[in-house]
Amino acid sequence: MGRKKVEIKRIEDRSSRQATFSKRRSGLMKKANQLSILCDVDIAVVVFSSRGRLFEFSSTNRFLLLFPNKEITLFCVVFI
């Protein structure tokens, strides 16, 4: 038995949408952490909620300088 494929579309129910956001956000942060450990790379993940709340993950301290006070309206970060 496998999992049912989830159709990617907006979740209309507000509480279900919030629960999904929370679970997927934590899963994304976990995967970013695993990738940084397995591949020995520096990773920064920035997520804004629908209410504008900022959530971030950084595998190193060098990314913490990007958002010291968490009061951000618009940003663009490119690392090559």
mmCIF file of the N, C-alpha and C atoms, coordinates in Angstrom:
data_MODEL
# 
_entry.id   MODEL 
# 
loop_
_atom_site.group_PDB 
_atom_site.id 
_atom_site.type_symbol 
_atom_site.label_atom_id 
_atom_site.label_alt_id 
_atom_site.label_comp_id 
_atom_site.label_asym_id 
_atom_site.label_entity_id 
_atom_site.label_seq_id 
_atom_site.pdbx_PDB_ins_code 
_atom_site.Cartn_x 
_atom_site.Cartn_y 
_atom_site.Cartn_z 
_atom_site.occupancy 
_atom_site.B_iso_or_equiv 
_atom_site.pdbx_formal_charge 
_atom_site.auth_seq_id 
_atom_site.auth_comp_id 
_atom_site.auth_asym_id 
_atom_site.auth_atom_id 
_atom_site.pdbx_PDB_model_num 
ATOM 1   N N  . MET A 1 1  ? 0.829  -1.185 0.000  1.00 0.00 ? 1  MET A N  1 
ATOM 2   C CA . MET A 1 1  ? 0.000  0.000  0.000  1.00 0.00 ? 1  MET A CA 1 
ATOM 3   C C  . MET A 1 1  ? 0.872  1.246  0.000  1.00 0.00 ? 1  MET A C  1 
ATOM 4   N N  . GLY A 1 2  ? 0.598  2.142  -0.917 1.00 0.00 ? 2  GLY A N  1 
ATOM 5   C CA . GLY A 1 2  ? 1.349  3.387  -0.980 1.00 0.00 ? 2  GLY A CA 1 
ATOM 6   C C  . GLY A 1 2  ? 0.502  4.557  -0.513 1.00 0.00 ? 2  GLY A C  1 
ATOM 7   N N  . ARG A 1 3  ? 1.111  5.696  -0.525 1.00 0.00 ? 3  ARG A N  1 
ATOM 8   C CA . ARG A 1 3  ? 0.393  6.905  -0.137 1.00 0.00 ? 3  ARG A CA 1 
ATOM 9   C C  . ARG A 1 3  ? -0.385 7.450  -1.319 1.00 0.00 ? 3  ARG A C  1 
ATOM 10  N N  . LYS A 1 4  ? -1.453 8.150  -0.996 1.00 0.00 ? 4  LYS A N  1 
ATOM 11  C CA . LYS A 1 4  ? -2.264 8.777  -2.029 1.00 0.00 ? 4  LYS A CA 1 
ATOM 12  C C  . LYS A 1 4  ? -1.556 10.044 -2.510 1.00 0.00 ? 4  LYS A C  1 
ATOM 13  N N  . LYS A 1 5  ? -1.536 10.272 -3.808 1.00 0.00 ? 5  LYS A N  1 
ATOM 14  C CA . LYS A 1 5  ? -0.897 11.454 -4.360 1.00 0.00 ? 5  LYS A CA 1 
ATOM 15  C C  . LYS A 1 5  ? -1.737 12.678 -4.014 1.00 0.00 ? 5  LYS A C  1 
ATOM 16  N N  . VAL A 1 6  ? -1.069 13.705 -3.510 1.00 0.00 ? 6  VAL A N  1 
ATOM 17  C CA . VAL A 1 6  ? -1.747 14.929 -3.111 1.00 0.00 ? 6  VAL A CA 1 
ATOM 18  C C  . VAL A 1 6  ? -1.761 15.898 -4.281 1.00 0.00 ? 6  VAL A C  1 
ATOM 19  N N  . GLU A 1 7  ? -2.940 16.390 -4.601 1.00 0.00 ? 7  GLU A N  1 
ATOM 20  C CA . GLU A 1 7  ? -3.056 17.390 -5.657 1.00 0.00 ? 7  GLU A CA 1 
ATOM 21  C C  . GLU A 1 7  ? -2.554 18.725 -5.108 1.00 0.00 ? 7  GLU A C  1 
ATOM 22  N N  . ILE A 1 8  ? -1.661 19.364 -5.835 1.00 0.00 ? 8  ILE A N  1 
ATOM 23  C CA . ILE A 1 8  ? -1.093 20.620 -5.385 1.00 0.00 ? 8  ILE A CA 1 
ATOM 24  C C  . ILE A 1 8  ? -2.019 21.759 -5.801 1.00 0.00 ? 8  ILE A C  1 
ATOM 25  N N  . LYS A 1 9  ? -2.768 22.244 -4.846 1.00 0.00 ? 9  LYS A N  1 
ATOM 26  C CA . LYS A 1 9  ? -3.643 23.399 -5.042 1.00 0.00 ? 9  LYS A CA 1 
ATOM 27  C C  . LYS A 1 9  ? -3.843 24.051 -3.680 1.00 0.00 ? 9  LYS A C  1 
ATOM 28  N N  . ARG A 1 10 ? -4.372 25.239 -3.667 1.00 0.00 ? 10 ARG A N  1 
ATOM 29  C CA . ARG A 1 10 ? -4.571 25.983 -2.420 1.00 0.00 ? 10 ARG A CA 1 
ATOM 30  C C  . ARG A 1 10 ? -5.574 25.256 -1.531 1.00 0.00 ? 10 ARG A C  1 
ATOM 31  N N  . ILE A 1 11 ? -5.238 25.142 -0.252 1.00 0.00 ? 11 ILE A N  1 
ATOM 32  C CA . ILE A 1 11 ? -6.139 24.530 0.721  1.00 0.00 ? 11 ILE A CA 1 
ATOM 33  C C  . ILE A 1 11 ? -7.095 25.615 1.208  1.00 0.00 ? 11 ILE A C  1 
ATOM 34  N N  . GLU A 1 12 ? -8.373 25.418 0.998  1.00 0.00 ? 12 GLU A N  1 
ATOM 35  C CA . GLU A 1 12 ? -9.362 26.453 1.314  1.00 0.00 ? 12 GLU A CA 1 
ATOM 36  C C  . GLU A 1 12 ? -9.625 26.581 2.813  1.00 0.00 ? 12 GLU A C  1 
ATOM 37  N N  . ASP A 1 13 ? -9.647 25.465 3.539  1.00 0.00 ? 13 ASP A N  1 
ATOM 38  C CA . ASP A 1 13 ? -9.919 25.507 4.981  1.00 0.00 ? 13 ASP A CA 1 
ATOM 39  C C  . ASP A 1 13 ? -8.719 26.110 5.701  1.00 0.00 ? 13 ASP A C  1 
ATOM 40  N N  . ARG A 1 14 ? -8.965 27.193 6.434  1.00 0.00 ? 14 ARG A N  1 
ATOM 41  C CA . ARG A 1 14 ? -7.882 27.947 7.059  1.00 0.00 ? 14 ARG A CA 1 
ATOM 42  C C  . ARG A 1 14 ? -7.084 27.128 8.078  1.00 0.00 ? 14 ARG A C  1 
ATOM 43  N N  . SER A 1 15 ? -7.760 26.381 8.920  1.00 0.00 ? 15 SER A N  1 
ATOM 44  C CA . SER A 1 15 ? -7.048 25.607 9.943  1.00 0.00 ? 15 SER A CA 1 
ATOM 45  C C  . SER A 1 15 ? -6.256 24.460 9.317  1.00 0.00 ? 15 SER A C  1 
ATOM 46  N N  . SER A 1 16 ? -6.796 23.835 8.292  1.00 0.00 ? 16 SER A N  1 
ATOM 47  C CA . SER A 1 16 ? -6.058 22.775 7.585  1.00 0.00 ? 16 SER A CA 1 
ATOM 48  C C  . SER A 1 16 ? -4.843 23.352 6.874  1.00 0.00 ? 16 SER A C  1 
ATOM 49  N N  . ARG A 1 17 ? -5.019 24.538 6.298  1.00 0.00 ? 17 ARG A N  1 
ATOM 50  C CA . ARG A 1 17 ? -3.908 25.195 5.609  1.00 0.00 ? 17 ARG A CA 1 
ATOM 51  C C  . ARG A 1 17 ? -2.788 25.525 6.593  1.00 0.00 ? 17 ARG A C  1 
ATOM 52  N N  . GLN A 1 18 ? -3.151 26.029 7.785  1.00 0.00 ? 18 GLN A N  1 
ATOM 53  C CA . GLN A 1 18 ? -2.147 26.367 8.792  1.00 0.00 ? 18 GLN A CA 1 
ATOM 54  C C  . GLN A 1 18 ? -1.417 25.115 9.283  1.00 0.00 ? 18 GLN A C  1 
ATOM 55  N N  . ALA A 1 19 ? -2.162 24.031 9.505  1.00 0.00 ? 19 ALA A N  1 
ATOM 56  C CA . ALA A 1 19 ? -1.547 22.780 9.955  1.00 0.00 ? 19 ALA A CA 1 
ATOM 57  C C  . ALA A 1 19 ? -0.589 22.237 8.897  1.00 0.00 ? 19 ALA A C  1 
ATOM 58  N N  . THR A 1 20 ? -0.996 22.299 7.637  1.00 0.00 ? 20 THR A N  1 
ATOM 59  C CA . THR A 1 20 ? -0.147 21.828 6.541  1.00 0.00 ? 20 THR A CA 1 
ATOM 60  C C  . THR A 1 20 ? 1.107  22.683 6.430  1.00 0.00 ? 20 THR A C  1 
ATOM 61  N N  . PHE A 1 21 ? 0.933  24.001 6.548  1.00 0.00 ? 21 PHE A N  1 
ATOM 62  C CA . PHE A 1 21 ? 2.081  24.910 6.489  1.00 0.00 ? 21 PHE A CA 1 
ATOM 63  C C  . PHE A 1 21 ? 3.084  24.582 7.583  1.00 0.00 ? 21 PHE A C  1 
ATOM 64  N N  . SER A 1 22 ? 2.597  24.382 8.784  1.00 0.00 ? 22 SER A N  1 
ATOM 65  C CA . SER A 1 22 ? 3.470  24.097 9.917  1.00 0.00 ? 22 SER A CA 1 
ATOM 66  C C  . SER A 1 22 ? 4.234  22.784 9.719  1.00 0.00 ? 22 SER A C  1 
ATOM 67  N N  . LYS A 1 23 ? 3.531  21.747 9.294  1.00 0.00 ? 23 LYS A N  1 
ATOM 68  C CA . LYS A 1 23 ? 4.175  20.447 9.092  1.00 0.00 ? 23 LYS A CA 1 
ATOM 69  C C  . LYS A 1 23 ? 5.188  20.485 7.957  1.00 0.00 ? 23 LYS A C  1 
ATOM 70  N N  . ARG A 1 24 ? 4.811  21.107 6.843  1.00 0.00 ? 24 ARG A N  1 
ATOM 71  C CA . ARG A 1 24 ? 5.721  21.161 5.695  1.00 0.00 ? 24 ARG A CA 1 
ATOM 72  C C  . ARG A 1 24 ? 6.903  22.073 5.957  1.00 0.00 ? 24 ARG A C  1 
ATOM 73  N N  . ARG A 1 25 ? 6.693  23.149 6.715  1.00 0.00 ? 25 ARG A N  1 
ATOM 74  C CA . ARG A 1 25 ? 7.791  24.035 7.076  1.00 0.00 ? 25 ARG A CA 1 
ATOM 75  C C  . ARG A 1 25 ? 8.827  23.291 7.916  1.00 0.00 ? 25 ARG A C  1 
ATOM 76  N N  . SER A 1 26 ? 8.354  22.552 8.913  1.00 0.00 ? 26 SER A N  1 
ATOM 77  C CA . SER A 1 26 ? 9.297  21.808 9.751  1.00 0.00 ? 26 SER A CA 1 
ATOM 78  C C  . SER A 1 26 ? 9.996  20.711 8.952  1.00 0.00 ? 26 SER A C  1 
ATOM 79  N N  . GLY A 1 27 ? 9.288  20.087 8.013  1.00 0.00 ? 27 GLY A N  1 
ATOM 80  C CA . GLY A 1 27 ? 9.904  19.086 7.144  1.00 0.00 ? 27 GLY A CA 1 
ATOM 81  C C  . GLY A 1 27 ? 10.964 19.689 6.242  1.00 0.00 ? 27 GLY A C  1 
ATOM 82  N N  . LEU A 1 28 ? 10.694 20.894 5.735  1.00 0.00 ? 28 LEU A N  1 
ATOM 83  C CA . LEU A 1 28 ? 11.657 21.591 4.887  1.00 0.00 ? 28 LEU A CA 1 
ATOM 84  C C  . LEU A 1 28 ? 12.919 21.929 5.669  1.00 0.00 ? 28 LEU A C  1 
ATOM 85  N N  . MET A 1 29 ? 12.745 22.410 6.897  1.00 0.00 ? 29 MET A N  1 
ATOM 86  C CA . MET A 1 29 ? 13.907 22.745 7.735  1.00 0.00 ? 29 MET A CA 1 
ATOM 87  C C  . MET A 1 29 ? 14.721 21.488 8.069  1.00 0.00 ? 29 MET A C  1 
ATOM 88  N N  . LYS A 1 30 ? 14.027 20.390 8.315  1.00 0.00 ? 30 LYS A N  1 
ATOM 89  C CA . LYS A 1 30 ? 14.713 19.126 8.618  1.00 0.00 ? 30 LYS A CA 1 
ATOM 90  C C  . LYS A 1 30 ? 15.525 18.647 7.413  1.00 0.00 ? 30 LYS A C  1 
ATOM 91  N N  . LYS A 1 31 ? 14.938 18.723 6.221  1.00 0.00 ? 31 LYS A N  1 
ATOM 92  C CA . LYS A 1 31 ? 15.639 18.304 5.009  1.00 0.00 ? 31 LYS A CA 1 
ATOM 93  C C  . LYS A 1 31 ? 16.844 19.213 4.731  1.00 0.00 ? 31 LYS A C  1 
ATOM 94  N N  . ALA A 1 32 ? 16.700 20.512 4.977  1.00 0.00 ? 32 ALA A N  1 
ATOM 95  C CA . ALA A 1 32 ? 17.816 21.435 4.786  1.00 0.00 ? 32 ALA A CA 1 
ATOM 96  C C  . ALA A 1 32 ? 18.961 21.081 5.729  1.00 0.00 ? 32 ALA A C  1 
ATOM 97  N N  . ASN A 1 33 ? 18.634 20.757 6.974  1.00 0.00 ? 33 ASN A N  1 
ATOM 98  C CA . ASN A 1 33 ? 19.652 20.358 7.943  1.00 0.00 ? 33 ASN A CA 1 
ATOM 99  C C  . ASN A 1 33 ? 20.350 19.076 7.497  1.00 0.00 ? 33 ASN A C  1 
ATOM 100 N N  . GLN A 1 34 ? 19.583 18.098 7.057  1.00 0.00 ? 34 GLN A N  1 
ATOM 101 C CA . GLN A 1 34 ? 20.158 16.835 6.602  1.00 0.00 ? 34 GLN A CA 1 
ATOM 102 C C  . GLN A 1 34 ? 21.073 17.048 5.397  1.00 0.00 ? 34 GLN A C  1 
ATOM 103 N N  . LEU A 1 35 ? 20.633 17.879 4.446  1.00 0.00 ? 35 LEU A N  1 
ATOM 104 C CA . LEU A 1 35 ? 21.436 18.160 3.256  1.00 0.00 ? 35 LEU A CA 1 
ATOM 105 C C  . LEU A 1 35 ? 22.750 18.840 3.630  1.00 0.00 ? 35 LEU A C  1 
ATOM 106 N N  . SER A 1 36 ? 22.692 19.767 4.577  1.00 0.00 ? 36 SER A N  1 
ATOM 107 C CA . SER A 1 36 ? 23.916 20.462 4.985  1.00 0.00 ? 36 SER A CA 1 
ATOM 108 C C  . SER A 1 36 ? 24.904 19.505 5.649  1.00 0.00 ? 36 SER A C  1 
ATOM 109 N N  . ILE A 1 37 ? 24.394 18.538 6.404  1.00 0.00 ? 37 ILE A N  1 
ATOM 110 C CA . ILE A 1 37 ? 25.269 17.569 7.067  1.00 0.00 ? 37 ILE A CA 1 
ATOM 111 C C  . ILE A 1 37 ? 25.809 16.543 6.079  1.00 0.00 ? 37 ILE A C  1 
ATOM 112 N N  . LEU A 1 38 ? 24.929 15.965 5.265  1.00 0.00 ? 38 LEU A N  1 
ATOM 113 C CA . LEU A 1 38 ? 25.350 14.914 4.340  1.00 0.00 ? 38 LEU A CA 1 
ATOM 114 C C  . LEU A 1 38 ? 26.318 15.405 3.273  1.00 0.00 ? 38 LEU A C  1 
ATOM 115 N N  . CYS A 1 39 ? 26.076 16.603 2.756  1.00 0.00 ? 39 CYS A N  1 
ATOM 116 C CA . CYS A 1 39 ? 26.880 17.099 1.637  1.00 0.00 ? 39 CYS A CA 1 
ATOM 117 C C  . CYS A 1 39 ? 27.901 18.152 2.047  1.00 0.00 ? 39 CYS A C  1 
ATOM 118 N N  . ASP A 1 40 ? 27.977 18.451 3.336  1.00 0.00 ? 40 ASP A N  1 
ATOM 119 C CA . ASP A 1 40 ? 28.916 19.438 3.852  1.00 0.00 ? 40 ASP A CA 1 
ATOM 120 C C  . ASP A 1 40 ? 28.811 20.758 3.089  1.00 0.00 ? 40 ASP A C  1 
ATOM 121 N N  . VAL A 1 41 ? 27.588 21.289 3.039  1.00 0.00 ? 41 VAL A N  1 
ATOM 122 C CA . VAL A 1 41 ? 27.326 22.557 2.361  1.00 0.00 ? 41 VAL A CA 1 
ATOM 123 C C  . VAL A 1 41 ? 26.678 23.534 3.334  1.00 0.00 ? 41 VAL A C  1 
ATOM 124 N N  . ASP A 1 42 ? 26.796 24.828 3.022  1.00 0.00 ? 42 ASP A N  1 
ATOM 125 C CA . ASP A 1 42 ? 26.136 25.869 3.802  1.00 0.00 ? 42 ASP A CA 1 
ATOM 126 C C  . ASP A 1 42 ? 24.761 26.134 3.206  1.00 0.00 ? 42 ASP A C  1 
ATOM 127 N N  . ILE A 1 43 ? 23.742 26.119 4.049  1.00 0.00 ? 43 ILE A N  1 
ATOM 128 C CA . ILE A 1 43 ? 22.368 26.293 3.579  1.00 0.00 ? 43 ILE A CA 1 
ATOM 129 C C  . ILE A 1 43 ? 21.667 27.319 4.434  1.00 0.00 ? 43 ILE A C  1 
ATOM 130 N N  . ALA A 1 44 ? 20.885 28.168 3.785  1.00 0.00 ? 44 ALA A N  1 
ATOM 131 C CA . ALA A 1 44 ? 19.997 29.089 4.490  1.00 0.00 ? 44 ALA A CA 1 
ATOM 132 C C  . ALA A 1 44 ? 18.618 28.965 3.869  1.00 0.00 ? 44 ALA A C  1 
ATOM 133 N N  . VAL A 1 45 ? 17.599 28.822 4.697  1.00 0.00 ? 45 VAL A N  1 
ATOM 134 C CA . VAL A 1 45 ? 16.220 28.722 4.239  1.00 0.00 ? 45 VAL A CA 1 
ATOM 135 C C  . VAL A 1 45 ? 15.439 29.841 4.920  1.00 0.00 ? 45 VAL A C  1 
ATOM 136 N N  . VAL A 1 46 ? 14.699 30.602 4.131  1.00 0.00 ? 46 VAL A N  1 
ATOM 137 C CA . VAL A 1 46 ? 13.869 31.677 4.659  1.00 0.00 ? 46 VAL A CA 1 
ATOM 138 C C  . VAL A 1 46 ? 12.443 31.445 4.170  1.00 0.00 ? 46 VAL A C  1 
ATOM 139 N N  . VAL A 1 47 ? 11.493 31.429 5.103  1.00 0.00 ? 47 VAL A N  1 
ATOM 140 C CA . VAL A 1 47 ? 10.087 31.192 4.775  1.00 0.00 ? 47 VAL A CA 1 
ATOM 141 C C  . VAL A 1 47 ? 9.255  32.286 5.425  1.00 0.00 ? 47 VAL A C  1 
ATOM 142 N N  . PHE A 1 48 ? 8.354  32.892 4.647  1.00 0.00 ? 48 PHE A N  1 
ATOM 143 C CA . PHE A 1 48 ? 7.412  33.857 5.182  1.00 0.00 ? 48 PHE A CA 1 
ATOM 144 C C  . PHE A 1 48 ? 6.022  33.229 5.196  1.00 0.00 ? 48 PHE A C  1 
ATOM 145 N N  . SER A 1 49 ? 5.327  33.350 6.314  1.00 0.00 ? 49 SER A N  1 
ATOM 146 C CA . SER A 1 49 ? 3.964  32.838 6.401  1.00 0.00 ? 49 SER A CA 1 
ATOM 147 C C  . SER A 1 49 ? 3.023  33.812 5.696  1.00 0.00 ? 49 SER A C  1 
ATOM 148 N N  . SER A 1 50 ? 1.763  33.429 5.567  1.00 0.00 ? 50 SER A N  1 
ATOM 149 C CA . SER A 1 50 ? 0.781  34.302 4.925  1.00 0.00 ? 50 SER A CA 1 
ATOM 150 C C  . SER A 1 50 ? 0.543  35.571 5.743  1.00 0.00 ? 50 SER A C  1 
ATOM 151 N N  . ARG A 1 51 ? 0.850  35.518 7.026  1.00 0.00 ? 51 ARG A N  1 
ATOM 152 C CA . ARG A 1 51 ? 0.727  36.697 7.891  1.00 0.00 ? 51 ARG A CA 1 
ATOM 153 C C  . ARG A 1 51 ? 2.000  37.529 7.914  1.00 0.00 ? 51 ARG A C  1 
ATOM 154 N N  . GLY A 1 52 ? 3.012  37.104 7.181  1.00 0.00 ? 52 GLY A N  1 
ATOM 155 C CA . GLY A 1 52 ? 4.256  37.846 7.100  1.00 0.00 ? 52 GLY A CA 1 
ATOM 156 C C  . GLY A 1 52 ? 5.274  37.483 8.162  1.00 0.00 ? 52 GLY A C  1 
ATOM 157 N N  . ARG A 1 53 ? 5.027  36.427 8.903  1.00 0.00 ? 53 ARG A N  1 
ATOM 158 C CA . ARG A 1 53 ? 5.972  36.000 9.932  1.00 0.00 ? 53 ARG A CA 1 
ATOM 159 C C  . ARG A 1 53 ? 7.148  35.291 9.278  1.00 0.00 ? 53 ARG A C  1 
ATOM 160 N N  . LEU A 1 54 ? 8.343  35.569 9.794  1.00 0.00 ? 54 LEU A N  1 
ATOM 161 C CA . LEU A 1 54 ? 9.572  35.033 9.227  1.00 0.00 ? 54 LEU A CA 1 
ATOM 162 C C  . LEU A 1 54 ? 10.026 33.795 9.987  1.00 0.00 ? 54 LEU A C  1 
ATOM 163 N N  . PHE A 1 55 ? 10.365 32.748 9.242  1.00 0.00 ? 55 PHE A N  1 
ATOM 164 C CA . PHE A 1 55 ? 10.956 31.532 9.792  1.00 0.00 ? 55 PHE A CA 1 
ATOM 165 C C  . PHE A 1 55 ? 12.233 31.285 9.014  1.00 0.00 ? 55 PHE A C  1 
ATOM 166 N N  . GLU A 1 56 ? 13.329 30.986 9.719  1.00 0.00 ? 56 GLU A N  1 
ATOM 167 C CA . GLU A 1 56 ? 14.568 30.774 9.006  1.00 0.00 ? 56 GLU A CA 1 
ATOM 168 C C  . GLU A 1 56 ? 15.366 29.629 9.609  1.00 0.00 ? 56 GLU A C  1 
ATOM 169 N N  . PHE A 1 57 ? 16.214 29.061 8.758  1.00 0.00 ? 57 PHE A N  1 
ATOM 170 C CA . PHE A 1 57 ? 17.159 28.029 9.168  1.00 0.00 ? 57 PHE A CA 1 
ATOM 171 C C  . PHE A 1 57 ? 18.491 28.386 8.545  1.00 0.00 ? 57 PHE A C  1 
ATOM 172 N N  . SER A 1 58 ? 19.547 28.231 9.294  1.00 0.00 ? 58 SER A N  1 
ATOM 173 C CA . SER A 1 58 ? 20.883 28.478 8.777  1.00 0.00 ? 58 SER A CA 1 
ATOM 174 C C  . SER A 1 58 ? 21.812 27.383 9.282  1.00 0.00 ? 58 SER A C  1 
ATOM 175 N N  . SER A 1 59 ? 22.550 26.784 8.375  1.00 0.00 ? 59 SER A N  1 
ATOM 176 C CA . SER A 1 59 ? 23.475 25.726 8.774  1.00 0.00 ? 59 SER A CA 1 
ATOM 177 C C  . SER A 1 59 ? 24.765 26.289 9.358  1.00 0.00 ? 59 SER A C  1 
ATOM 178 N N  . THR A 1 60 ? 25.041 27.562 9.103  1.00 0.00 ? 60 THR A N  1 
ATOM 179 C CA . THR A 1 60 ? 26.238 28.196 9.654  1.00 0.00 ? 60 THR A CA 1 
ATOM 180 C C  . THR A 1 60 ? 25.880 29.583 10.182 1.00 0.00 ? 60 THR A C  1 
ATOM 181 N N  . ASN A 1 61 ? 26.777 30.150 10.944 1.00 0.00 ? 61 ASN A N  1 
ATOM 182 C CA . ASN A 1 61 ? 26.545 31.478 11.501 1.00 0.00 ? 61 ASN A CA 1 
ATOM 183 C C  . ASN A 1 61 ? 26.696 32.589 10.476 1.00 0.00 ? 61 ASN A C  1 
ATOM 184 N N  . ARG A 1 62 ? 27.297 32.316 9.341  1.00 0.00 ? 62 ARG A N  1 
ATOM 185 C CA . ARG A 1 62 ? 27.526 33.394 8.376  1.00 0.00 ? 62 ARG A CA 1 
ATOM 186 C C  . ARG A 1 62 ? 26.215 33.920 7.798  1.00 0.00 ? 62 ARG A C  1 
ATOM 187 N N  . PHE A 1 63 ? 25.175 33.107 7.766  1.00 0.00 ? 63 PHE A N  1 
ATOM 188 C CA . PHE A 1 63 ? 23.888 33.564 7.248  1.00 0.00 ? 63 PHE A CA 1 
ATOM 189 C C  . PHE A 1 63 ? 23.099 34.371 8.266  1.00 0.00 ? 63 PHE A C  1 
ATOM 190 N N  . LEU A 1 64 ? 23.447 34.287 9.528  1.00 0.00 ? 64 LEU A N  1 
ATOM 191 C CA . LEU A 1 64 ? 22.718 35.025 10.552 1.00 0.00 ? 64 LEU A CA 1 
ATOM 192 C C  . LEU A 1 64 ? 22.874 36.528 10.375 1.00 0.00 ? 64 LEU A C  1 
ATOM 193 N N  . LEU A 1 65 ? 23.934 36.951 9.709  1.00 0.00 ? 65 LEU A N  1 
ATOM 194 C CA . LEU A 1 65 ? 24.141 38.372 9.465  1.00 0.00 ? 65 LEU A CA 1 
ATOM 195 C C  . LEU A 1 65 ? 23.174 38.936 8.438  1.00 0.00 ? 65 LEU A C  1 
ATOM 196 N N  . LEU A 1 66 ? 22.528 38.073 7.659  1.00 0.00 ? 66 LEU A N  1 
ATOM 197 C CA . LEU A 1 66 ? 21.593 38.545 6.637  1.00 0.00 ? 66 LEU A CA 1 
ATOM 198 C C  . LEU A 1 66 ? 20.328 39.140 7.244  1.00 0.00 ? 66 LEU A C  1 
ATOM 199 N N  . PHE A 1 67 ? 19.845 38.567 8.340  1.00 0.00 ? 67 PHE A N  1 
ATOM 200 C CA . PHE A 1 67 ? 18.583 38.988 8.929  1.00 0.00 ? 67 PHE A CA 1 
ATOM 201 C C  . PHE A 1 67 ? 18.732 39.182 10.436 1.00 0.00 ? 67 PHE A C  1 
ATOM 202 N N  . PRO A 1 68 ? 19.512 40.166 10.875 1.00 0.00 ? 68 PRO A N  1 
ATOM 203 C CA . PRO A 1 68 ? 19.766 40.288 12.313 1.00 0.00 ? 68 PRO A CA 1 
ATOM 204 C C  . PRO A 1 68 ? 18.549 40.661 13.139 1.00 0.00 ? 68 PRO A C  1 
ATOM 205 N N  . ASN A 1 69 ? 17.649 41.492 12.624 1.00 0.00 ? 69 ASN A N  1 
ATOM 206 C CA . ASN A 1 69 ? 16.514 41.922 13.430 1.00 0.00 ? 69 ASN A CA 1 
ATOM 207 C C  . ASN A 1 69 ? 15.179 41.348 12.957 1.00 0.00 ? 69 ASN A C  1 
ATOM 208 N N  . LYS A 1 70 ? 15.175 40.570 11.906 1.00 0.00 ? 70 LYS A N  1 
ATOM 209 C CA . LYS A 1 70 ? 13.995 39.894 11.372 1.00 0.00 ? 70 LYS A CA 1 
ATOM 210 C C  . LYS A 1 70 ? 12.903 40.854 10.898 1.00 0.00 ? 70 LYS A C  1 
ATOM 211 N N  . GLU A 1 71 ? 13.228 42.106 10.675 1.00 0.00 ? 71 GLU A N  1 
ATOM 212 C CA . GLU A 1 71 ? 12.253 43.058 10.138 1.00 0.00 ? 71 GLU A CA 1 
ATOM 213 C C  . GLU A 1 71 ? 12.584 43.293 8.671  1.00 0.00 ? 71 GLU A C  1 
ATOM 214 N N  . ILE A 1 72 ? 12.081 42.415 7.833  1.00 0.00 ? 72 ILE A N  1 
ATOM 215 C CA . ILE A 1 72 ? 12.432 42.406 6.424  1.00 0.00 ? 72 ILE A CA 1 
ATOM 216 C C  . ILE A 1 72 ? 11.168 42.592 5.590  1.00 0.00 ? 72 ILE A C  1 
ATOM 217 N N  . THR A 1 73 ? 11.217 43.419 4.588  1.00 0.00 ? 73 THR A N  1 
ATOM 218 C CA . THR A 1 73 ? 10.072 43.570 3.709  1.00 0.00 ? 73 THR A CA 1 
ATOM 219 C C  . THR A 1 73 ? 10.336 42.934 2.354  1.00 0.00 ? 73 THR A C  1 
ATOM 220 N N  . LEU A 1 74 ? 11.545 43.107 1.837  1.00 0.00 ? 74 LEU A N  1 
ATOM 221 C CA . LEU A 1 74 ? 11.889 42.566 0.532  1.00 0.00 ? 74 LEU A CA 1 
ATOM 222 C C  . LEU A 1 74 ? 13.374 42.226 0.525  1.00 0.00 ? 74 LEU A C  1 
ATOM 223 N N  . PHE A 1 75 ? 13.709 41.103 -0.042 1.00 0.00 ? 75 PHE A N  1 
ATOM 224 C CA . PHE A 1 75 ? 15.113 40.738 -0.102 1.00 0.00 ? 75 PHE A CA 1 
ATOM 225 C C  . PHE A 1 75 ? 15.368 39.861 -1.300 1.00 0.00 ? 75 PHE A C  1 
ATOM 226 N N  . CYS A 1 76 ? 16.615 39.811 -1.697 1.00 0.00 ? 76 CYS A N  1 
ATOM 227 C CA . CYS A 1 76 ? 17.064 38.922 -2.762 1.00 0.00 ? 76 CYS A CA 1 
ATOM 228 C C  . CYS A 1 76 ? 18.471 38.475 -2.397 1.00 0.00 ? 76 CYS A C  1 
ATOM 229 N N  . VAL A 1 77 ? 18.675 37.189 -2.280 1.00 0.00 ? 77 VAL A N  1 
ATOM 230 C CA . VAL A 1 77 ? 19.980 36.660 -1.928 1.00 0.00 ? 77 VAL A CA 1 
ATOM 231 C C  . VAL A 1 77 ? 20.381 35.643 -2.986 1.00 0.00 ? 77 VAL A C  1 
ATOM 232 N N  . VAL A 1 78 ? 21.565 35.811 -3.526 1.00 0.00 ? 78 VAL A N  1 
ATOM 233 C CA . VAL A 1 78 ? 22.081 34.864 -4.516 1.00 0.00 ? 78 VAL A CA 1 
ATOM 234 C C  . VAL A 1 78 ? 23.504 34.513 -4.112 1.00 0.00 ? 78 VAL A C  1 
ATOM 235 N N  . PHE A 1 79 ? 23.768 33.225 -3.952 1.00 0.00 ? 79 PHE A N  1 
ATOM 236 C CA . PHE A 1 79 ? 25.114 32.743 -3.680 1.00 0.00 ? 79 PHE A CA 1 
ATOM 237 C C  . PHE A 1 79 ? 25.526 31.816 -4.809 1.00 0.00 ? 79 PHE A C  1 
ATOM 238 N N  . ILE A 1 80 ? 26.666 32.081 -5.338 1.00 0.00 ? 80 ILE A N  1 
ATOM 239 C CA . ILE A 1 80 ? 27.156 31.246 -6.455 1.00 0.00 ? 80 ILE A CA 1 
ATOM 240 C C  . ILE A 1 80 ? 28.506 30.677 -6.072 1.00 0.00 ? 80 ILE A C  1 
# 
